[in-house]
């Protein structure tokens, strides 16, 4: 399934290599750049938007 997903590095990723990749659409997929073959988190686009709004507010 992940081969069909277009990933990009999250703007929230740090400069020290603690990177997160995301794929945004009807469902948002989130994974650890250094462990791409391990599990990924998938949430609805509204949940993803709510998380980003919370992060921006803090």
PDBQT receptor file of N, H, CA, C and O in Angstrom, charges set to zero:
ATOM      1  N   UNK A   1       0.818  -1.196   0.000  1.00  0.00    +0.000 N 
ATOM      2  CA  UNK A   1       0.000   0.000   0.000  1.00  0.00    +0.000 C 
ATOM      3  C   UNK A   1       0.860   1.258   0.000  1.00  0.00    +0.000 C 
ATOM      4  O   UNK A   1       0.517   2.226  -0.679  1.00  0.00    +0.000 OA
ATOM      5  N   UNK A   2       1.973   1.276   0.744  1.00  0.00    +0.000 N 
ATOM      6  H   UNK A   2       2.252   0.490   1.296  1.00  0.00    +0.000 HD
ATOM      7  CA  UNK A   2       2.790   2.477   0.816  1.00  0.00    +0.000 C 
ATOM      8  C   UNK A   2       3.452   2.824  -0.506  1.00  0.00    +0.000 C 
ATOM      9  O   UNK A   2       3.853   3.971  -0.698  1.00  0.00    +0.000 OA
ATOM     10  N   UNK A   3       3.581   1.869  -1.430  1.00  0.00    +0.000 N 
ATOM     11  H   UNK A   3       3.255   0.937  -1.274  1.00  0.00    +0.000 HD
ATOM     12  CA  UNK A   3       4.190   2.175  -2.718  1.00  0.00    +0.000 C 
ATOM     13  C   UNK A   3       3.285   3.068  -3.557  1.00  0.00    +0.000 C 
ATOM     14  O   UNK A   3       3.763   3.720  -4.485  1.00  0.00    +0.000 OA
ATOM     15  N   UNK A   4       1.991   3.115  -3.256  1.00  0.00    +0.000 N 
ATOM     16  H   UNK A   4       1.602   2.586  -2.502  1.00  0.00    +0.000 HD
ATOM     17  CA  UNK A   4       1.047   3.956  -3.989  1.00  0.00    +0.000 C 
ATOM     18  C   UNK A   4       0.914   5.349  -3.375  1.00  0.00    +0.000 C 
ATOM     19  O   UNK A   4       0.225   6.204  -3.931  1.00  0.00    +0.000 OA
ATOM     20  N   UNK A   5       1.555   5.580  -2.258  1.00  0.00    +0.000 N 
ATOM     21  H   UNK A   5       2.116   4.886  -1.807  1.00  0.00    +0.000 HD
ATOM     22  CA  UNK A   5       1.440   6.839  -1.537  1.00  0.00    +0.000 C 
ATOM     23  C   UNK A   5       2.625   7.738  -1.882  1.00  0.00    +0.000 C 
ATOM     24  O   UNK A   5       3.767   7.284  -1.941  1.00  0.00    +0.000 OA
ATOM     25  N   UNK A   6       2.338   9.016  -2.108  1.00  0.00    +0.000 N 
ATOM     26  H   UNK A   6       1.410   9.385  -2.060  1.00  0.00    +0.000 HD
ATOM     27  CA  UNK A   6       3.383   9.998  -2.359  1.00  0.00    +0.000 C 
ATOM     28  C   UNK A   6       3.712  10.680  -1.038  1.00  0.00    +0.000 C 
ATOM     29  O   UNK A   6       2.866  11.355  -0.452  1.00  0.00    +0.000 OA
ATOM     30  N   UNK A   7       4.931  10.504  -0.579  1.00  0.00    +0.000 N 
ATOM     31  H   UNK A   7       5.619   9.956  -1.055  1.00  0.00    +0.000 HD
ATOM     32  CA  UNK A   7       5.372  11.018   0.712  1.00  0.00    +0.000 C 
ATOM     33  C   UNK A   7       6.167  12.300   0.535  1.00  0.00    +0.000 C 
ATOM     34  O   UNK A   7       6.803  12.505  -0.499  1.00  0.00    +0.000 OA
ATOM     35  N   UNK A   8       6.131  13.172   1.553  1.00  0.00    +0.000 N 
ATOM     36  H   UNK A   8       5.614  13.005   2.393  1.00  0.00    +0.000 HD
ATOM     37  CA  UNK A   8       7.015  14.332   1.620  1.00  0.00    +0.000 C 
ATOM     38  C   UNK A   8       7.418  14.560   3.069  1.00  0.00    +0.000 C 
ATOM     39  O   UNK A   8       6.695  14.188   3.994  1.00  0.00    +0.000 OA
ATOM     40  N   UNK A   9       8.572  15.172   3.253  1.00  0.00    +0.000 N 
ATOM     41  H   UNK A   9       9.159  15.474   2.502  1.00  0.00    +0.000 HD
ATOM     42  CA  UNK A   9       9.071  15.438   4.599  1.00  0.00    +0.000 C 
ATOM     43  C   UNK A   9       8.205  16.516   5.233  1.00  0.00    +0.000 C 
ATOM     44  O   UNK A   9       7.956  17.560   4.629  1.00  0.00    +0.000 OA
ATOM     45  N   UNK A  10       7.753  16.263   6.433  1.00  0.00    +0.000 N 
ATOM     46  H   UNK A  10       7.955  15.416   6.924  1.00  0.00    +0.000 HD
ATOM     47  CA  UNK A  10       6.928  17.221   7.155  1.00  0.00    +0.000 C 
ATOM     48  C   UNK A  10       7.720  18.469   7.492  1.00  0.00    +0.000 C 
ATOM     49  O   UNK A  10       8.906  18.389   7.812  1.00  0.00    +0.000 OA
ATOM     50  N   UNK A  11       7.073  19.617   7.421  1.00  0.00    +0.000 N 
ATOM     51  H   UNK A  11       6.109  19.682   7.161  1.00  0.00    +0.000 HD
ATOM     52  CA  UNK A  11       7.731  20.867   7.801  1.00  0.00    +0.000 C 
ATOM     53  C   UNK A  11       7.992  20.909   9.303  1.00  0.00    +0.000 C 
ATOM     54  O   UNK A  11       8.748  21.761   9.770  1.00  0.00    +0.000 OA
ATOM     55  N   UNK A  12       7.389  20.017  10.056  1.00  0.00    +0.000 N 
ATOM     56  H   UNK A  12       6.775  19.324   9.677  1.00  0.00    +0.000 HD
ATOM     57  CA  UNK A  12       7.610  19.933  11.497  1.00  0.00    +0.000 C 
ATOM     58  C   UNK A  12       8.817  19.066  11.853  1.00  0.00    +0.000 C 
ATOM     59  O   UNK A  12       9.165  18.954  13.029  1.00  0.00    +0.000 OA
ATOM     60  N   UNK A  13       9.448  18.461  10.875  1.00  0.00    +0.000 N 
ATOM     61  H   UNK A  13       9.166  18.552   9.920  1.00  0.00    +0.000 HD
ATOM     62  CA  UNK A  13      10.611  17.629  11.130  1.00  0.00    +0.000 C 
ATOM     63  C   UNK A  13      11.785  18.483  11.579  1.00  0.00    +0.000 C 
ATOM     64  O   UNK A  13      11.967  19.609  11.117  1.00  0.00    +0.000 OA
ATOM     65  N   UNK A  14      12.565  17.938  12.473  1.00  0.00    +0.000 N 
ATOM     66  H   UNK A  14      12.418  17.023  12.849  1.00  0.00    +0.000 HD
ATOM     67  CA  UNK A  14      13.717  18.664  12.996  1.00  0.00    +0.000 C 
ATOM     68  C   UNK A  14      14.929  18.535  12.097  1.00  0.00    +0.000 C 
ATOM     69  O   UNK A  14      14.956  17.713  11.181  1.00  0.00    +0.000 OA
ATOM     70  N   UNK A  15      15.914  19.341  12.364  1.00  0.00    +0.000 N 
ATOM     71  H   UNK A  15      15.892  20.009  13.109  1.00  0.00    +0.000 HD
ATOM     72  CA  UNK A  15      17.147  19.351  11.575  1.00  0.00    +0.000 C 
ATOM     73  C   UNK A  15      18.139  18.294  12.043  1.00  0.00    +0.000 C 
ATOM     74  O   UNK A  15      19.168  18.096  11.396  1.00  0.00    +0.000 OA
ATOM     75  N   UNK A  16      17.860  17.610  13.148  1.00  0.00    +0.000 N 
ATOM     76  H   UNK A  16      17.024  17.770  13.674  1.00  0.00    +0.000 HD
ATOM     77  CA  UNK A  16      18.793  16.638  13.704  1.00  0.00    +0.000 C 
ATOM     78  C   UNK A  16      18.542  15.221  13.191  1.00  0.00    +0.000 C 
ATOM     79  O   UNK A  16      19.110  14.270  13.728  1.00  0.00    +0.000 OA
ATOM     80  N   UNK A  17      17.724  15.063  12.188  1.00  0.00    +0.000 N 
ATOM     81  H   UNK A  17      17.263  15.835  11.751  1.00  0.00    +0.000 HD
ATOM     82  CA  UNK A  17      17.466  13.738  11.648  1.00  0.00    +0.000 C 
ATOM     83  C   UNK A  17      16.222  13.080  12.199  1.00  0.00    +0.000 C 
ATOM     84  O   UNK A  17      15.905  11.947  11.835  1.00  0.00    +0.000 OA
ATOM     85  N   UNK A  18      15.505  13.779  13.081  1.00  0.00    +0.000 N 
ATOM     86  H   UNK A  18      15.762  14.699  13.377  1.00  0.00    +0.000 HD
ATOM     87  CA  UNK A  18      14.263  13.230  13.615  1.00  0.00    +0.000 C 
ATOM     88  C   UNK A  18      13.109  13.607  12.683  1.00  0.00    +0.000 C 
ATOM     89  O   UNK A  18      12.245  14.414  13.025  1.00  0.00    +0.000 OA
ATOM     90  N   UNK A  19      13.123  13.002  11.506  1.00  0.00    +0.000 N 
ATOM     91  H   UNK A  19      13.825  12.346  11.228  1.00  0.00    +0.000 HD
ATOM     92  CA  UNK A  19      12.212  13.375  10.432  1.00  0.00    +0.000 C 
ATOM     93  C   UNK A  19      10.932  12.543  10.429  1.00  0.00    +0.000 C 
ATOM     94  O   UNK A  19      10.910  11.369  10.797  1.00  0.00    +0.000 OA
ATOM     95  N   UNK A  20       9.890  13.204  10.002  1.00  0.00    +0.000 N 
ATOM     96  H   UNK A  20       9.908  14.158   9.703  1.00  0.00    +0.000 HD
ATOM     97  CA  UNK A  20       8.597  12.566   9.818  1.00  0.00    +0.000 C 
ATOM     98  C   UNK A  20       8.172  12.837   8.386  1.00  0.00    +0.000 C 
ATOM     99  O   UNK A  20       8.311  13.956   7.891  1.00  0.00    +0.000 OA
ATOM    100  N   UNK A  21       7.656  11.815   7.722  1.00  0.00    +0.000 N 
ATOM    101  H   UNK A  21       7.543  10.906   8.123  1.00  0.00    +0.000 HD
ATOM    102  CA  UNK A  21       7.125  11.977   6.373  1.00  0.00    +0.000 C 
ATOM    103  C   UNK A  21       5.610  11.851   6.437  1.00  0.00    +0.000 C 
ATOM    104  O   UNK A  21       5.067  11.073   7.221  1.00  0.00    +0.000 OA
ATOM    105  N   UNK A  22       4.939  12.633   5.594  1.00  0.00    +0.000 N 
ATOM    106  H   UNK A  22       5.381  13.265   4.957  1.00  0.00    +0.000 HD
ATOM    107  CA  UNK A  22       3.487  12.592   5.560  1.00  0.00    +0.000 C 
ATOM    108  C   UNK A  22       3.000  12.489   4.122  1.00  0.00    +0.000 C 
ATOM    109  O   UNK A  22       3.694  12.854   3.173  1.00  0.00    +0.000 OA
ATOM    110  N   UNK A  23       1.803  11.986   4.001  1.00  0.00    +0.000 N 
ATOM    111  H   UNK A  23       1.240  11.689   4.771  1.00  0.00    +0.000 HD
ATOM    112  CA  UNK A  23       1.091  11.974   2.732  1.00  0.00    +0.000 C 
ATOM    113  C   UNK A  23      -0.311  12.467   3.050  1.00  0.00    +0.000 C 
ATOM    114  O   UNK A  23      -1.033  11.851   3.834  1.00  0.00    +0.000 OA
ATOM    115  N   UNK A  24      -0.689  13.572   2.440  1.00  0.00    +0.000 N 
ATOM    116  H   UNK A  24      -0.103  14.072   1.803  1.00  0.00    +0.000 HD
ATOM    117  CA  UNK A  24      -1.972  14.185   2.762  1.00  0.00    +0.000 C 
ATOM    118  C   UNK A  24      -2.976  13.987   1.641  1.00  0.00    +0.000 C 
ATOM    119  O   UNK A  24      -2.643  14.095   0.460  1.00  0.00    +0.000 OA
ATOM    120  N   UNK A  25      -4.184  13.702   2.022  1.00  0.00    +0.000 N 
ATOM    121  H   UNK A  25      -4.454  13.614   2.981  1.00  0.00    +0.000 HD
ATOM    122  CA  UNK A  25      -5.288  13.492   1.101  1.00  0.00    +0.000 C 
ATOM    123  C   UNK A  25      -6.535  13.250   1.925  1.00  0.00    +0.000 C 
ATOM    124  O   UNK A  25      -6.664  13.799   3.020  1.00  0.00    +0.000 OA
ATOM    125  N   UNK A  26      -7.457  12.440   1.427  1.00  0.00    +0.000 N 
ATOM    126  H   UNK A  26      -7.352  11.994   0.538  1.00  0.00    +0.000 HD
ATOM    127  CA  UNK A  26      -8.649  12.109   2.230  1.00  0.00    +0.000 C 
ATOM    128  C   UNK A  26      -8.247  11.447   3.532  1.00  0.00    +0.000 C 
ATOM    129  O   UNK A  26      -8.919  11.599   4.553  1.00  0.00    +0.000 OA
ATOM    130  N   UNK A  27      -7.151  10.713   3.489  1.00  0.00    +0.000 N 
ATOM    131  H   UNK A  27      -6.606  10.590   2.660  1.00  0.00    +0.000 HD
ATOM    132  CA  UNK A  27      -6.535  10.130   4.679  1.00  0.00    +0.000 C 
ATOM    133  C   UNK A  27      -5.101  10.618   4.744  1.00  0.00    +0.000 C 
ATOM    134  O   UNK A  27      -4.395  10.626   3.736  1.00  0.00    +0.000 OA
ATOM    135  N   UNK A  28      -4.668  11.026   5.929  1.00  0.00    +0.000 N 
ATOM    136  H   UNK A  28      -5.241  11.020   6.748  1.00  0.00    +0.000 HD
ATOM    137  CA  UNK A  28      -3.276  11.445   6.116  1.00  0.00    +0.000 C 
ATOM    138  C   UNK A  28      -2.493  10.255   6.660  1.00  0.00    +0.000 C 
ATOM    139  O   UNK A  28      -2.933   9.574   7.586  1.00  0.00    +0.000 OA
ATOM    140  N   UNK A  29      -1.337  10.021   6.075  1.00  0.00    +0.000 N 
ATOM    141  H   UNK A  29      -0.979  10.574   5.323  1.00  0.00    +0.000 HD
ATOM    142  CA  UNK A  29      -0.450   8.939   6.511  1.00  0.00    +0.000 C 
ATOM    143  C   UNK A  29       0.807   9.581   7.063  1.00  0.00    +0.000 C 
ATOM    144  O   UNK A  29       1.335  10.526   6.476  1.00  0.00    +0.000 OA
ATOM    145  N   UNK A  30       1.294   9.070   8.198  1.00  0.00    +0.000 N 
ATOM    146  H   UNK A  30       0.865   8.303   8.675  1.00  0.00    +0.000 HD
ATOM    147  CA  UNK A  30       2.458   9.616   8.860  1.00  0.00    +0.000 C 
ATOM    148  C   UNK A  30       3.405   8.459   9.169  1.00  0.00    +0.000 C 
ATOM    149  O   UNK A  30       2.976   7.411   9.653  1.00  0.00    +0.000 OA
ATOM    150  N   UNK A  31       4.698   8.652   8.887  1.00  0.00    +0.000 N 
ATOM    151  H   UNK A  31       5.046   9.503   8.494  1.00  0.00    +0.000 HD
ATOM    152  CA  UNK A  31       5.668   7.601   9.199  1.00  0.00    +0.000 C 
ATOM    153  C   UNK A  31       7.003   8.230   9.589  1.00  0.00    +0.000 C 
ATOM    154  O   UNK A  31       7.272   9.394   9.293  1.00  0.00    +0.000 OA
ATOM    155  N   UNK A  32       7.816   7.448  10.249  1.00  0.00    +0.000 N 
ATOM    156  H   UNK A  32       7.598   6.502  10.490  1.00  0.00    +0.000 HD
ATOM    157  CA  UNK A  32       9.163   7.840  10.656  1.00  0.00    +0.000 C 
ATOM    158  C   UNK A  32      10.094   7.635   9.464  1.00  0.00    +0.000 C 
ATOM    159  O   UNK A  32      10.161   6.536   8.914  1.00  0.00    +0.000 OA
ATOM    160  N   UNK A  33      10.803   8.669   9.066  1.00  0.00    +0.000 N 
ATOM    161  H   UNK A  33      10.749   9.562   9.513  1.00  0.00    +0.000 HD
ATOM    162  CA  UNK A  33      11.697   8.584   7.917  1.00  0.00    +0.000 C 
ATOM    163  C   UNK A  33      12.765   7.512   8.091  1.00  0.00    +0.000 C 
ATOM    164  O   UNK A  33      13.126   6.830   7.132  1.00  0.00    +0.000 OA
ATOM    165  N   UNK A  34      13.272   7.361   9.314  1.00  0.00    +0.000 N 
ATOM    166  H   UNK A  34      12.979   7.916  10.093  1.00  0.00    +0.000 HD
ATOM    167  CA  UNK A  34      14.346   6.402   9.550  1.00  0.00    +0.000 C 
ATOM    168  C   UNK A  34      13.842   4.968   9.668  1.00  0.00    +0.000 C 
ATOM    169  O   UNK A  34      14.644   4.034   9.649  1.00  0.00    +0.000 OA
ATOM    170  N   UNK A  35      12.546   4.776   9.790  1.00  0.00    +0.000 N 
ATOM    171  H   UNK A  35      11.895   5.535   9.806  1.00  0.00    +0.000 HD
ATOM    172  CA  UNK A  35      11.960   3.436   9.925  1.00  0.00    +0.000 C 
ATOM    173  C   UNK A  35      10.775   3.281   8.974  1.00  0.00    +0.000 C 
ATOM    174  O   UNK A  35       9.667   2.951   9.397  1.00  0.00    +0.000 OA
ATOM    175  N   UNK A  36      11.014   3.518   7.708  1.00  0.00    +0.000 N 
ATOM    176  H   UNK A  36      11.914   3.786   7.364  1.00  0.00    +0.000 HD
ATOM    177  CA  UNK A  36       9.951   3.537   6.706  1.00  0.00    +0.000 C 
ATOM    178  C   UNK A  36       9.190   2.224   6.581  1.00  0.00    +0.000 C 
ATOM    179  O   UNK A  36       8.011   2.231   6.228  1.00  0.00    +0.000 OA
ATOM    180  N   UNK A  37       9.833   1.108   6.860  1.00  0.00    +0.000 N 
ATOM    181  H   UNK A  37      10.791   1.102   7.147  1.00  0.00    +0.000 HD
ATOM    182  CA  UNK A  37       9.177  -0.186   6.686  1.00  0.00    +0.000 C 
ATOM    183  C   UNK A  37       8.342  -0.594   7.895  1.00  0.00    +0.000 C 
ATOM    184  O   UNK A  37       7.583  -1.561   7.832  1.00  0.00    +0.000 OA
ATOM    185  N   UNK A  38       8.481   0.138   8.983  1.00  0.00    +0.000 N 
ATOM    186  H   UNK A  38       9.097   0.924   9.034  1.00  0.00    +0.000 HD
ATOM    187  CA  UNK A  38       7.679  -0.160  10.160  1.00  0.00    +0.000 C 
ATOM    188  C   UNK A  38       6.296   0.467  10.007  1.00  0.00    +0.000 C 
ATOM    189  O   UNK A  38       5.992   1.070   8.978  1.00  0.00    +0.000 OA
ATOM    190  N   UNK A  39       5.490   0.326  11.003  1.00  0.00    +0.000 N 
ATOM    191  H   UNK A  39       5.737  -0.163  11.839  1.00  0.00    +0.000 HD
ATOM    192  CA  UNK A  39       4.102   0.789  10.965  1.00  0.00    +0.000 C 
ATOM    193  C   UNK A  39       4.003   2.280  10.667  1.00  0.00    +0.000 C 
ATOM    194  O   UNK A  39       4.911   3.055  10.969  1.00  0.00    +0.000 OA
ATOM    195  N   UNK A  40       2.897   2.657  10.077  1.00  0.00    +0.000 N 
ATOM    196  H   UNK A  40       2.159   2.028   9.831  1.00  0.00    +0.000 HD
ATOM    197  CA  UNK A  40       2.597   4.056   9.826  1.00  0.00    +0.000 C 
ATOM    198  C   UNK A  40       1.268   4.378  10.490  1.00  0.00    +0.000 C 
ATOM    199  O   UNK A  40       0.451   3.490  10.732  1.00  0.00    +0.000 OA
ATOM    200  N   UNK A  41       1.062   5.638  10.777  1.00  0.00    +0.000 N 
ATOM    201  H   UNK A  41       1.725   6.360  10.580  1.00  0.00    +0.000 HD
ATOM    202  CA  UNK A  41      -0.175   6.108  11.375  1.00  0.00    +0.000 C 
ATOM    203  C   UNK A  41      -1.039   6.670  10.262  1.00  0.00    +0.000 C 
ATOM    204  O   UNK A  41      -0.556   7.438   9.430  1.00  0.00    +0.000 OA
ATOM    205  N   UNK A  42      -2.306   6.300  10.234  1.00  0.00    +0.000 N 
ATOM    206  H   UNK A  42      -2.699   5.676  10.910  1.00  0.00    +0.000 HD
ATOM    207  CA  UNK A  42      -3.241   6.818   9.243  1.00  0.00    +0.000 C 
ATOM    208  C   UNK A  42      -4.442   7.410   9.972  1.00  0.00    +0.000 C 
ATOM    209  O   UNK A  42      -5.064   6.751  10.804  1.00  0.00    +0.000 OA
ATOM    210  N   UNK A  43      -4.759   8.667   9.648  1.00  0.00    +0.000 N 
ATOM    211  H   UNK A  43      -4.253   9.203   8.973  1.00  0.00    +0.000 HD
ATOM    212  CA  UNK A  43      -5.881   9.366  10.270  1.00  0.00    +0.000 C 
ATOM    213  C   UNK A  43      -6.675  10.096   9.197  1.00  0.00    +0.000 C 
ATOM    214  O   UNK A  43      -6.177  10.332   8.096  1.00  0.00    +0.000 OA
ATOM    215  N   UNK A  44      -7.905  10.448   9.524  1.00  0.00    +0.000 N 
ATOM    216  H   UNK A  44      -8.309  10.255  10.418  1.00  0.00    +0.000 HD
ATOM    217  CA  UNK A  44      -8.726  11.187   8.562  1.00  0.00    +0.000 C 
ATOM    218  C   UNK A  44      -8.129  12.585   8.358  1.00  0.00    +0.000 C 
ATOM    219  O   UNK A  44      -7.372  13.077   9.194  1.00  0.00    +0.000 OA
ATOM    220  N   UNK A  45      -8.476  13.200   7.254  1.00  0.00    +0.000 N 
ATOM    221  H   UNK A  45      -9.091  12.799   6.574  1.00  0.00    +0.000 HD
ATOM    222  CA  UNK A  45      -7.935  14.533   6.973  1.00  0.00    +0.000 C 
ATOM    223  C   UNK A  45      -8.398  15.541   8.025  1.00  0.00    +0.000 C 
ATOM    224  O   UNK A  45      -7.658  16.473   8.342  1.00  0.00    +0.000 OA
ATOM    225  N   UNK A  46      -9.599  15.378   8.572  1.00  0.00    +0.000 N 
ATOM    226  H   UNK A  46     -10.200  14.621   8.315  1.00  0.00    +0.000 HD
ATOM    227  CA  UNK A  46     -10.066  16.307   9.609  1.00  0.00    +0.000 C 
ATOM    228  C   UNK A  46      -9.271  16.135  10.904  1.00  0.00    +0.000 C 
ATOM    229  O   UNK A  46      -8.997  17.116  11.594  1.00  0.00    +0.000 OA
ATOM    230  N   UNK A  47      -8.903  14.908  11.234  1.00  0.00    +0.000 N 
ATOM    231  H   UNK A  47      -9.127  14.111  10.673  1.00  0.00    +0.000 HD
ATOM    232  CA  UNK A  47      -8.063  14.670  12.415  1.00  0.00    +0.000 C 
ATOM    233  C   UNK A  47      -6.675  15.261  12.216  1.00  0.00    +0.000 C 
ATOM    234  O   UNK A  47      -6.112  15.861  13.132  1.00  0.00    +0.000 OA
ATOM    235  N   UNK A  48      -6.129  15.093  11.030  1.00  0.00    +0.000 N 
ATOM    236  H   UNK A  48      -6.586  14.605  10.286  1.00  0.00    +0.000 HD
ATOM    237  CA  UNK A  48      -4.806  15.639  10.708  1.00  0.00    +0.000 C 
ATOM    238  C   UNK A  48      -4.828  17.165  10.804  1.00  0.00    +0.000 C 
ATOM    239  O   UNK A  48      -3.912  17.765  11.367  1.00  0.00    +0.000 OA
ATOM    240  N   UNK A  49      -5.860  17.785  10.261  1.00  0.00    +0.000 N 
ATOM    241  H   UNK A  49      -6.604  17.298   9.803  1.00  0.00    +0.000 HD
ATOM    242  CA  UNK A  49      -5.993  19.237  10.314  1.00  0.00    +0.000 C 
ATOM    243  C   UNK A  49      -6.101  19.721  11.756  1.00  0.00    +0.000 C 
ATOM    244  O   UNK A  49      -5.501  20.732  12.120  1.00  0.00    +0.000 OA
ATOM    245  N   UNK A  50      -6.865  19.003  12.574  1.00  0.00    +0.000 N 
ATOM    246  H   UNK A  50      -7.353  18.182  12.278  1.00  0.00    +0.000 HD
ATOM    247  CA  UNK A  50      -7.007  19.370  13.984  1.00  0.00    +0.000 C 
ATOM    248  C   UNK A  50      -5.662  19.289  14.705  1.00  0.00    +0.000 C 
ATOM    249  O   UNK A  50      -5.346  20.159  15.516  1.00  0.00    +0.000 OA
ATOM    250  N   UNK A  51      -4.875  18.266  14.422  1.00  0.00    +0.000 N 
ATOM    251  H   UNK A  51      -5.131  17.560  13.763  1.00  0.00    +0.000 HD
ATOM    252  CA  UNK A  51      -3.545  18.138  15.030  1.00  0.00    +0.000 C 
ATOM    253  C   UNK A  51      -2.650  19.297  14.617  1.00  0.00    +0.000 C 
ATOM    254  O   UNK A  51      -1.986  19.897  15.463  1.00  0.00    +0.000 OA
ATOM    255  N   UNK A  52      -2.623  19.617  13.334  1.00  0.00    +0.000 N 
ATOM    256  H   UNK A  52      -3.163  19.130  12.647  1.00  0.00    +0.000 HD
ATOM    257  CA  UNK A  52      -1.781  20.720  12.850  1.00  0.00    +0.000 C 
ATOM    258  C   UNK A  52      -2.219  22.047  13.452  1.00  0.00    +0.000 C 
ATOM    259  O   UNK A  52      -1.377  22.867  13.816  1.00  0.00    +0.000 OA
ATOM    260  N   UNK A  53      -3.536  22.270  13.565  1.00  0.00    +0.000 N 
ATOM    261  H   UNK A  53      -4.220  21.604  13.270  1.00  0.00    +0.000 HD
ATOM    262  CA  UNK A  53      -4.046  23.495  14.179  1.00  0.00    +0.000 C 
ATOM    263  C   UNK A  53      -3.594  23.601  15.632  1.00  0.00    +0.000 C 
ATOM    264  O   UNK A  53      -3.225  24.681  16.095  1.00  0.00    +0.000 OA
ATOM    265  N   UNK A  54      -3.624  22.481  16.348  1.00  0.00    +0.000 N 
ATOM    266  H   UNK A  54      -3.924  21.604  15.972  1.00  0.00    +0.000 HD
ATOM    267  CA  UNK A  54      -3.177  22.457  17.745  1.00  0.00    +0.000 C 
ATOM    268  C   UNK A  54      -1.692  22.759  17.844  1.00  0.00    +0.000 C 
ATOM    269  O   UNK A  54      -1.274  23.522  18.714  1.00  0.00    +0.000 OA
ATOM    270  N   UNK A  55      -0.892  22.173  16.966  1.00  0.00    +0.000 N 
ATOM    271  H   UNK A  55      -1.232  21.553  16.259  1.00  0.00    +0.000 HD
ATOM    272  CA  UNK A  55       0.550  22.421  16.976  1.00  0.00    +0.000 C 
ATOM    273  C   UNK A  55       0.862  23.883  16.673  1.00  0.00    +0.000 C 
ATOM    274  O   UNK A  55       1.750  24.472  17.289  1.00  0.00    +0.000 OA
ATOM    275  N   UNK A  56       0.141  24.458  15.737  1.00  0.00    +0.000 N 
ATOM    276  H   UNK A  56      -0.581  23.979  15.236  1.00  0.00    +0.000 HD
ATOM    277  CA  UNK A  56       0.381  25.856  15.376  1.00  0.00    +0.000 C 
ATOM    278  C   UNK A  56       0.005  26.810  16.511  1.00  0.00    +0.000 C 
ATOM    279  O   UNK A  56       0.604  27.875  16.660  1.00  0.00    +0.000 OA
ATOM    280  N   UNK A  57      -0.981  26.424  17.302  1.00  0.00    +0.000 N 
ATOM    281  H   UNK A  57      -1.467  25.559  17.181  1.00  0.00    +0.000 HD
ATOM    282  CA  UNK A  57      -1.458  27.271  18.394  1.00  0.00    +0.000 C 
ATOM    283  C   UNK A  57      -0.508  27.285  19.586  1.00  0.00    +0.000 C 
ATOM    284  O   UNK A  57      -0.577  28.173  20.436  1.00  0.00    +0.000 OA
ATOM    285  N   UNK A  58       0.377  26.295  19.639  1.00  0.00    +0.000 N 
ATOM    286  H   UNK A  58       0.432  25.574  18.948  1.00  0.00    +0.000 HD
ATOM    287  CA  UNK A  58       1.285  26.199  20.799  1.00  0.00    +0.000 C 
ATOM    288  C   UNK A  58       2.657  26.722  20.488  1.00  0.00    +0.000 C 
ATOM    289  O   UNK A  58       3.532  26.711  21.354  1.00  0.00    +0.000 OA
TER     290      UNK A  58
